[in-house]
Amino acid sequence: MKLAIGTAQFGMQYGLEKKKIKISEIQKIKLFLVKSKILKIDTASNYGNSEKILGDLNFKNFKIISKLKIPKIKTSDIPNWISKEIDISLKNIKSKKLYGLLIHDYRDLNGKKGILLINELKKLKKKGIVKKIGISIYNPNELNKVMRIFKPEIIQFPYNVLDQRIETTGWLKKLKSLKIETYARSCFLQGLLLNFKKKNKIRNNFKFYKSILNKWFVWCSDNNSSQVK
């Protein structure tokens, strides 16, 4: 298993407490990543100014994976939009290429729009602008449709102690057999699995999950384990 770092909180208020990480903290994170040889970065063009921060703080030598969410535009305008969006991302990151480019919403694969989207991503790969193309999903069931349209080289999915659908559905094993690069995200549910018992506001917002979350913390205590390990 290898680690990557997500950057949603670099560029916008995000997570349970809607906090944005300070530049001084991001600089410390970068030093830690280099020292620990964690060189993959997950970002997106709609993560506020996270891509620009990555460029300003010289993350260009990292393997950067970004994501695209197609806005409500005419299908015929998609190629130009993608071209402009990638140009902006590369300019912000201060790099000539991306390690990966993911579709942010599987619904963008619907109809003619989806065919055009995949064709444009394949062109970017052929030009060497993007090394690998893929998709970020929310539910493993989405893969039934995705795999009928194209074979992603990277798939990003939610995975944690409370959400193991990617494994129980058999998809994780299948993706490994297809040699698709897999990335687990939401490993701590934006901190819910770490901070639920510490903050009254968080507990009040997630009362529906109180029982199962309490069981998680009890299990950690009984087994002398931190919520991270």
VENMO-V742460 format. One record per pair of residues at least 24 apart in sequence whose ideal C-beta (glycine too) atoms are under 10 Angstrom apart, sorted by the first residue. I is the first residue (numbers start at 0). GAP is how many residues later the second one is. D is the distance in Angstrom with one decimal. If there is no record, write none. Layout:
BEGIN
I:GAP:D / I:GAP:D
END
This chain:
BEGIN
0:183:8.8 / 1:35:9.2 / 1:36:7.7 / 1:37:9.1 / 1:38:7.2 / 1:181:9.4 / 2:30:8.9 / 2:33:7.9 / 2:34:9.4 / 2:35:4.9 / 2:36:9.6 / 2:37:7.7 / 2:180:10.0 / 2:184:9.8 / 3:29:9.5 / 3:34:7.0 / 3:35:8.5 / 3:36:3.8 / 3:37:6.6 / 3:38:5.4 / 3:58:9.3 / 3:59:8.3 / 3:60:9.9 / 3:61:7.5 / 3:152:9.4 / 3:179:6.3 / 3:180:9.4 / 3:181:8.9 / 4:24:7.0 / 4:25:9.1 / 4:27:9.3 / 4:28:6.1 / 4:33:6.3 / 4:34:9.3 / 4:35:7.3 / 4:36:5.7 / 4:37:6.9 / 4:38:9.3 / 4:54:9.6 / 4:57:8.7 / 5:35:8.2 / 5:36:4.7 / 5:37:7.8 / 5:38:9.5 / 5:41:8.9 / 5:44:9.4 / 5:59:9.9 / 5:150:9.8 / 5:177:9.6 / 5:179:6.7 / 5:180:9.3 / 5:181:9.5 / 6:34:6.2 / 6:35:6.5 / 6:36:4.4 / 6:37:8.2 / 6:40:6.0 / 6:41:9.4 / 6:43:4.4 / 6:44:8.1 / 6:46:7.7 / 6:47:6.7 / 6:52:8.8 / 6:57:9.1 / 6:59:9.6 / 7:34:8.5 / 7:35:8.0 / 7:36:7.5 / 7:38:9.4 / 7:39:5.0 / 7:40:8.1 / 7:42:6.8 / 7:177:9.9 / 7:182:9.1 / 8:38:8.6 / 8:39:9.2 / 8:41:8.2 / 8:181:9.3 / 9:31:9.4 / 9:33:7.6 / 9:37:7.1 / 9:38:7.8 / 9:39:8.1 / 9:40:4.1 / 9:41:8.9 / 9:42:9.5 / 9:43:5.1 / 9:44:7.2 / 9:47:9.0 / 9:49:9.7 / 10:32:8.0 / 10:33:9.0 / 10:35:9.2 / 10:36:4.6 / 10:37:3.2 / 10:38:4.5 / 10:39:3.0 / 10:40:7.3 / 10:41:7.5 / 10:42:6.0 / 10:43:8.8 / 10:81:9.9 / 11:34:8.8 / 11:35:6.0 / 11:36:3.2 / 11:37:7.8 / 11:38:7.2 / 12:35:8.2 / 13:33:7.9 / 13:34:8.4 / 13:36:9.5 / 13:176:7.6 / 14:173:9.7 / 14:174:9.8 / 14:175:4.5 / 14:176:5.7 / 14:177:9.3 / 14:180:9.6 / 15:172:9.9 / 15:173:8.4 / 15:174:5.2 / 15:175:5.0 / 15:176:6.2 / 15:178:9.4 / 15:179:6.7 / 15:180:8.9 / 15:183:7.8 / 15:185:8.6 / 15:186:5.6 / 15:189:7.9 / 15:190:8.7 / 16:173:9.0 / 16:174:7.6 / 16:178:8.3 / 16:182:7.7 / 16:184:8.0 / 16:185:7.8 / 17:172:10.0 / 18:172:9.7 / 19:28:7.7 / 19:29:9.8 / 19:30:9.6 / 20:29:9.6 / 20:32:9.2 / 22:30:7.1 / 22:33:8.4 / 22:34:7.5 / 25:24:9.4 / 25:27:6.5 / 25:28:8.9 / 25:30:9.7 / 25:31:6.3 / 25:33:9.3 / 26:30:6.3 / 28:28:9.5 / 29:24:9.3 / 29:27:6.1 / 29:28:8.2 / 29:29:6.8 / 29:32:8.7 / 32:26:8.8 / 32:29:7.6 / 33:25:9.9 / 33:27:9.1 / 33:28:8.8 / 37:24:8.8 / 38:24:5.7 / 38:25:9.6 / 38:60:9.4 / 39:24:7.9 / 39:25:6.8 / 39:59:7.1 / 39:60:8.7 / 39:143:8.4 / 40:24:6.8 / 40:25:8.8 / 40:52:9.1 / 40:58:8.4 / 40:59:9.9 / 41:24:8.1 / 41:25:8.1 / 41:58:8.7 / 41:60:8.8 / 41:94:8.9 / 41:114:7.4 / 41:141:7.1 / 41:143:7.4 / 42:24:7.6 / 42:46:8.5 / 42:49:9.5 / 42:50:8.1 / 42:55:9.5 / 43:24:7.9 / 43:25:7.5 / 43:45:9.0 / 43:58:8.3 / 43:60:6.4 / 43:92:8.5 / 44:24:7.7 / 44:40:5.8 / 44:41:8.8 / 44:43:7.1 / 44:44:5.5 / 44:47:8.5 / 44:59:8.8 / 45:25:9.6 / 45:39:9.9 / 45:58:7.6 / 48:43:7.8 / 49:42:8.8 / 49:43:9.7 / 50:37:8.1 / 50:38:5.5 / 50:39:9.0 / 50:40:8.9 / 50:41:4.0 / 50:42:5.4 / 50:43:9.6 / 50:44:9.9 / 51:36:9.5 / 51:37:9.6 / 51:39:8.8 / 51:40:4.3 / 51:41:8.1 / 51:42:9.1 / 52:39:8.5 / 52:40:9.6 / 53:35:9.8 / 53:38:7.3 / 53:39:5.4 / 53:40:8.2 / 53:41:8.8 / 54:34:9.4 / 54:35:9.0 / 54:36:7.7 / 54:37:5.0 / 54:38:4.7 / 54:39:3.9 / 54:40:7.5 / 55:36:8.7 / 55:37:9.7 / 55:38:8.0 / 56:37:9.8 / 57:36:7.5 / 58:34:7.1 / 58:35:8.5 / 58:36:8.6 / 59:30:9.6 / 59:33:6.1 / 59:34:5.1 / 59:35:4.3 / 59:36:8.8 / 59:37:9.7 / 60:34:8.6 / 61:31:9.3 / 61:33:9.1 / 61:37:8.3 / 62:35:8.6 / 62:36:3.8 / 62:37:7.7 / 62:68:8.3 / 62:69:9.7 / 63:25:8.9 / 63:26:9.6 / 63:29:6.0 / 63:31:6.9 / 63:33:8.9 / 63:34:5.6 / 63:35:5.7 / 63:36:7.7 / 63:37:9.6 / 64:33:6.9 / 64:34:5.6 / 64:35:3.6 / 64:36:7.3 / 64:37:6.5 / 64:65:9.6 / 64:66:9.5 / 64:67:8.1 / 64:69:8.2 / 64:71:9.3 / 64:89:6.9 / 64:91:8.0 / 64:116:9.5 / 64:118:7.8 / 65:24:9.3 / 65:26:9.7 / 65:27:7.9 / 65:32:5.7 / 65:33:9.0 / 65:34:7.4 / 65:35:5.9 / 65:36:7.3 / 65:38:9.4 / 65:64:9.0 / 66:33:8.8 / 66:34:7.3 / 66:35:4.5 / 66:36:7.2 / 66:37:4.2 / 66:38:9.1 / 66:67:9.3 / 66:68:8.8 / 66:69:5.8 / 66:89:8.3 / 67:33:6.6 / 67:34:7.3 / 67:35:6.3 / 67:36:5.9 / 67:37:9.0 / 67:40:8.0 / 67:49:8.1 / 67:52:9.5 / 67:53:8.3 / 67:68:9.9 / 68:33:9.9 / 68:34:8.2 / 68:35:3.9 / 68:36:5.6 / 68:38:9.9 / 68:39:7.2 / 68:67:9.5 / 69:33:8.2 / 69:34:8.3 / 69:35:7.5 / 69:37:9.1 / 69:38:4.6 / 69:39:9.8 / 69:43:6.9 / 69:44:9.5 / 69:46:9.7 / 69:47:6.6 / 70:37:9.9 / 72:40:9.3 / 73:39:9.5 / 74:36:8.0 / 74:37:5.4 / 74:38:5.0 / 74:39:9.7 / 74:40:9.4 / 74:41:6.2 / 74:42:9.3 / 75:36:9.4 / 75:37:9.9 / 75:40:8.4 / 76:39:9.9 / 77:30:9.2 / 77:34:9.3 / 77:35:6.4 / 77:36:9.9 / 77:38:5.1 / 77:39:6.2 / 77:41:9.5 / 77:42:6.8 / 78:37:6.9 / 78:38:9.2 / 78:40:8.4 / 78:41:5.4 / 78:44:8.6 / 79:40:9.8 / 80:39:9.2 / 81:34:9.1 / 81:35:7.5 / 81:38:4.8 / 81:39:7.8 / 81:41:9.1 / 81:42:7.8 / 82:37:7.9 / 82:40:9.3 / 82:41:8.7 / 82:46:9.9 / 85:34:9.2 / 85:35:9.7 / 85:38:6.5 / 85:43:6.6 / 85:44:7.9 / 86:42:9.6 / 89:39:7.5 / 94:34:9.9 / 95:32:8.6 / 95:33:7.6 / 96:27:9.2 / 96:30:9.1 / 96:31:6.3 / 96:32:5.4 / 96:33:6.8 / 96:34:6.9 / 97:26:8.4 / 97:27:9.9 / 97:31:6.9 / 97:32:5.0 / 97:33:7.1 / 97:34:8.8 / 97:35:9.7 / 98:31:8.0 / 98:32:5.2 / 98:33:6.7 / 98:55:8.9 / 98:82:9.9 / 99:30:7.0 / 99:31:6.6 / 99:32:4.7 / 99:33:7.2 / 99:34:6.2 / 99:52:9.8 / 99:53:7.7 / 99:54:4.9 / 99:56:9.1 / 99:81:7.9 / 99:83:9.0 / 100:24:8.2 / 100:28:8.4 / 100:29:4.5 / 100:30:8.8 / 100:31:7.7 / 100:32:5.5 / 100:33:7.6 / 100:34:10.0 / 100:52:10.0 / 100:53:8.7 / 101:28:9.9 / 101:30:9.0 / 101:31:7.4 / 101:32:4.8 / 101:33:5.5 / 101:34:4.9 / 101:35:9.5 / 101:50:8.0 / 101:51:9.8 / 101:52:6.2 / 101:53:8.4 / 101:54:6.2 / 101:81:9.1 / 102:30:8.1 / 102:31:7.4 / 102:32:4.5 / 102:33:7.0 / 102:34:9.3 / 102:43:8.5 / 102:47:9.4 / 102:49:8.2 / 103:31:8.2 / 103:32:5.6 / 103:33:9.9 / 103:52:9.6 / 104:30:8.8 / 104:31:8.1 / 104:32:9.2 / 104:33:8.8 / 104:37:9.4 / 105:29:6.2 / 105:30:8.5 / 105:31:6.1 / 105:32:8.2 / 105:33:8.9 / 105:35:9.8 / 105:36:4.5 / 105:37:8.3 / 105:38:10.0 / 105:39:6.4 / 105:40:5.6 / 105:43:9.1 / 106:35:8.8 / 106:38:9.2 / 107:27:9.1 / 108:26:8.1 / 108:33:9.3 / 108:36:6.8 / 108:37:6.7 / 108:39:9.2 / 108:40:5.2 / 108:41:8.0 / 109:35:8.8 / 109:39:9.4 / 113:31:9.4 / 113:32:9.7 / 113:35:5.9 / 113:36:8.7 / 114:34:7.9 / 114:35:9.4 / 116:32:9.5 / 116:33:9.5 / 117:31:6.7 / 117:32:5.0 / 117:34:9.8 / 118:31:9.7 / 120:29:8.5 / 120:31:9.8 / 121:28:8.4 / 124:28:8.6 / 131:48:9.7 / 131:49:6.7 / 133:46:7.7 / 133:47:7.3 / 133:48:9.5 / 133:49:8.8 / 135:47:8.4 / 135:49:7.7 / 136:29:8.6 / 136:34:9.4 / 136:48:9.9 / 137:47:9.9 / 137:48:9.3 / 138:24:9.8 / 138:26:7.0 / 138:27:9.2 / 138:30:9.4 / 139:24:10.0 / 139:25:5.0 / 139:26:5.0 / 139:27:8.9 / 139:28:8.6 / 139:29:4.6 / 139:30:8.8 / 139:31:4.6 / 139:32:8.5 / 139:34:9.8 / 139:35:9.7 / 140:24:8.4 / 140:28:7.6 / 140:30:9.0 / 141:29:9.9 / 142:26:8.6 / 142:28:5.7 / 142:31:8.5 / 142:32:8.2 / 142:37:10.0 / 143:25:9.8 / 143:27:9.2 / 146:24:9.5 / 146:27:9.0 / 146:28:9.6 / 146:31:8.7 / 146:33:9.7 / 150:27:7.1 / 150:29:7.4 / 151:26:9.3 / 151:28:6.1 / 151:29:8.6 / 151:30:9.9 / 152:25:9.8 / 152:26:8.9 / 152:27:6.5 / 152:28:6.1 / 153:26:7.1 / 153:27:4.6 / 153:28:7.7 / 153:29:6.8 / 154:25:5.6 / 154:26:7.4 / 154:27:5.6 / 154:28:7.3 / 155:25:9.3 / 155:26:7.8 / 155:27:4.3 / 155:28:7.9 / 155:29:5.6 / 155:30:9.7 / 156:25:7.2 / 156:26:7.4 / 156:27:6.6 / 156:28:6.9 / 156:29:8.6 / 157:26:7.5 / 157:27:5.9 / 157:28:4.1 / 157:29:8.5 / 157:31:8.5 / 158:24:9.1 / 158:25:3.7 / 158:26:7.3 / 158:27:7.1 / 158:28:6.6 / 159:24:7.8 / 159:25:9.1 / 159:26:6.0 / 159:27:5.2 / 159:28:6.6 / 159:29:5.9 / 159:32:9.1 / 159:33:6.4 / 159:56:9.9 / 160:26:8.9 / 160:27:9.2 / 160:28:9.1 / 160:32:6.7 / 160:51:9.8 / 160:55:6.4 / 160:58:8.8 / 160:59:9.6 / 160:66:8.9 / 161:24:9.7 / 161:27:7.0 / 161:30:8.8 / 161:31:7.3 / 161:47:8.2 / 161:50:6.7 / 161:51:8.2 / 161:53:9.9 / 161:54:7.3 / 162:24:9.7 / 162:26:8.0 / 186:41:9.3 / 187:39:7.4 / 187:40:7.8 / 188:24:9.2 / 190:36:9.7 / 191:24:9.6 / 191:35:10.0 / 192:24:8.8 / 192:27:9.4 / 192:34:5.6 / 192:35:9.1 / 193:32:8.9 / 193:33:4.9 / 193:34:7.2 / 194:32:8.8 / 195:31:9.2 / 196:30:9.6
END
